[in-house]
Amino acid sequence: MKPAEPVAAALPRQTAGQLFTGLGAAGLLVVVAGSFALYDSTRLPGLCPGMTCTIAGGHTLDRIHSEGLVSTAAFIVGPSLLALGMFLWSPLAPATKSTVFRGGAVAF
């Protein structure tokens, strides 16, 4: 009789790792929104002379705040998701103590 072959029990963990790694990398790319906020802030003195903004200056100021908020959130969440994803995806992550064999037998 041929011994049972182990089933890959780590597959869901690695799939989650790939998902979180991708989301974390995408979050780091969103940090580029901060550069847009910095660029828009260079236009602000012409749109808000004497600390009084025109309508276009008000819209630009709102966009700067929004882009800065998105960039800050991505800067915090992106690396966290990336680290979690790399941990889960890594073969060095702690494996389960049990091995599942075809046929339902569990060995410790």
TAVENUR-V187210 format. One record per residue. N is the residue number from 1. RES is the residue in one letter. NEAR is the number of other ideal C-beta (glycine too) atoms within 10 Angstrom. Layout:
N,RES,NEAR
N,RES,NEAR
//
This chain:
1,M,3
2,K,4
3,P,6
4,A,14
5,E,8
6,P,11
7,V,11
8,A,9
9,A,12
10,A,15
11,L,9
12,P,10
13,R,18
14,Q,15
15,T,12
16,A,14
17,G,19
18,Q,14
19,L,15
20,F,20
21,T,20
22,G,13
23,L,16
24,G,21
25,A,14
26,A,13
27,G,19
28,L,16
29,L,11
30,V,15
31,V,17
32,V,12
33,A,19
34,G,17
35,S,11
36,F,16
37,A,18
38,L,13
39,Y,11
40,D,16
41,S,14
42,T,8
43,R,13
44,L,13
45,P,9
46,G,11
47,L,16
48,C,16
49,P,10
50,G,5
51,M,5
52,T,7
53,C,16
54,T,12
55,I,8
56,A,12
57,G,17
58,G,12
59,H,12
60,T,19
61,L,16
62,D,11
63,R,13
64,I,18
65,H,11
66,S,13
67,E,20
68,G,17
69,L,13
70,V,17
71,S,19
72,T,14
73,A,14
74,A,21
75,F,15
76,I,11
77,V,15
78,G,19
79,P,15
80,S,12
81,L,20
82,L,19
83,A,13
84,L,17
85,G,20
86,M,15
87,F,15
88,L,19
89,W,19
90,S,12
91,P,7
92,L,7
93,A,13
94,P,7
95,A,11
96,T,9
97,K,6
98,S,10
99,T,14
100,V,15
101,F,14
102,R,9
103,G,7
104,G,7
105,A,9
106,V,8
107,A,9
108,F,5
//
